[in-house]
């Protein structure tokens, strides 16, 4: 059930304190996700080039990298 002071469905088990992550935590998580996307896109290009894929596959991986980089701005 819950009360006004301790509503049901609280996202934190602590009696006090924020129920959402701090701005710093959220920013760090966002930055980490961005680094993972860039790493994955870069890896896709390297894999395509090293495996001697068709030029279309390399172009596709490069296009994905460009989209990821544009989204990071």
PyMOL commands that set and color helices and strands:
alter all, ss='L'
color gray80, all
select helices_A, chain A and resi 23-50+55-72
alter helices_A, ss='H'
color red, helices_A
deselect
rebuild
show_as cartoon
